[in-house]
Amino acid sequence: MFFVGVGNDRSKRYLYEKNYGKIPDGLIIRHKCDNPNCINLAHLELGTHKQNAQDCIDRGRQPVGEKHHCNKLTEEQAKFILKSDIGPRELGRKYGVAHTTIIRIRQRKKWKYLGGD
């Protein structure tokens, strides 16, 4: 059986289970091809939500830095924060962000791709 048109979760699950067996609890169907509408069996694989989210990051589909809609800082400001020895509270006031944001940048939990060099 082949589903015509845009693949949805139900059609992907049906195809996967029909060909490979039941999908274990806690797992989802991921796309090797990066096309969420794809229903080609060779492009589907099982994984966790965490793996799927990491795929998004690894493949550059998740906005980072200035491209992220919630970000208040520029890349230049984040680089300054990484190199600066000014305290987090003072930098937070200067840039209008919480001091914990400054701490997370320095811990490489935010703006990770900048590194620390």
C-alpha positions in Angstrom: 0.0 0.0 0.0 1.3 3.5 -0.9 -0.1 6.8 0.5 -0.4 9.5 -2.1 0.2 13.1 -1.1 1.8 14.6 1.9 3.0 12.2 4.6 1.6 12.7 8.0 2.4 11.0 11.3 -0.3 8.4 10.9 0.7 7.4 7.4 4.4 7.2 8.4 3.6 5.2 11.6 1.4 2.8 9.5 4.0 2.3 6.9 6.8 1.8 9.4 4.8 -0.7 11.5 3.5 -2.6 8.5 7.1 -3.1 7.3 9.2 -3.3 10.5 6.8 -4.0 13.4 5.5 -2.1 16.3 7.1 1.1 17.3 8.3 0.9 20.9 6.9 3.3 23.5 8.9 6.5 23.8 10.3 6.4 20.2 9.2 8.4 17.2 9.9 8.2 13.5 12.8 10.4 12.3 13.7 11.4 8.8 17.2 10.7 7.4 16.4 12.9 4.4 15.3 15.9 6.5 12.0 16.1 4.7 9.1 15.8 7.2 6.6 14.9 4.4 8.7 12.0 3.1 7.2 8.5 3.5 10.0 6.6 1.7 10.8 3.7 4.0 14.5 4.0 3.4 14.4 7.5 4.8 12.6 6.6 8.0 14.2 5.6 11.3 13.3 5.3 14.9 14.6 7.6 17.6 13.8 9.7 20.6 12.5 13.2 20.7 15.9 14.3 22.0 17.6 12.7 19.0 15.2 14.4 16.7 15.8 17.8 18.3 19.6 17.2 18.0 19.1 16.4 14.3 17.5 19.8 13.9 20.5 21.5 15.5 23.1 19.4 13.6 21.4 20.0 10.3 21.1 23.8 10.8 17.3 24.0 10.9 17.1 25.6 14.3 17.7 29.4 14.4 20.6 30.3 16.6 22.2 33.5 17.8 20.7 36.7 16.4 18.4 34.6 14.1 16.4 33.3 17.1 13.3 35.3 17.7 13.7 35.4 21.5 17.3 36.7 21.5 18.0 40.1 22.9 21.7 40.1 22.3 23.8 40.5 19.1 26.6 38.2 18.3 29.1 41.0 18.9 27.6 41.5 22.4 27.8 37.8 23.2 31.5 37.7 22.1 32.2 40.6 24.4 30.5 38.8 27.3 32.6 35.7 26.7 35.9 37.8 26.8 34.9 40.3 29.5 35.8 40.0 33.1 32.9 42.4 34.1 30.5 40.8 36.5 27.3 39.1 35.3 25.0 41.5 37.1 26.7 44.6 35.7 26.6 43.1 32.2 23.0 42.1 32.6 22.1 45.6 33.4 24.1 47.0 30.6 22.4 44.7 28.0 19.0 44.5 29.5 19.1 40.8 30.2 19.1 38.7 33.4 22.5 38.1 35.0 21.8 34.3 34.6 21.8 34.9 30.8 25.3 36.2 31.1 26.3 33.2 33.3 24.8 30.8 30.8 26.7 32.4 27.9 29.9 32.0 29.8 29.1 28.4 30.7 28.6 27.8 26.9 24.9 26.9 27.5 23.9 29.8 25.3 25.6 31.0 22.1 27.6 27.7 22.2 28.6 28.0 18.6 30.8 31.0 19.3 33.2 29.0 21.4 35.2 31.0 23.9 38.3 32.1 21.9 
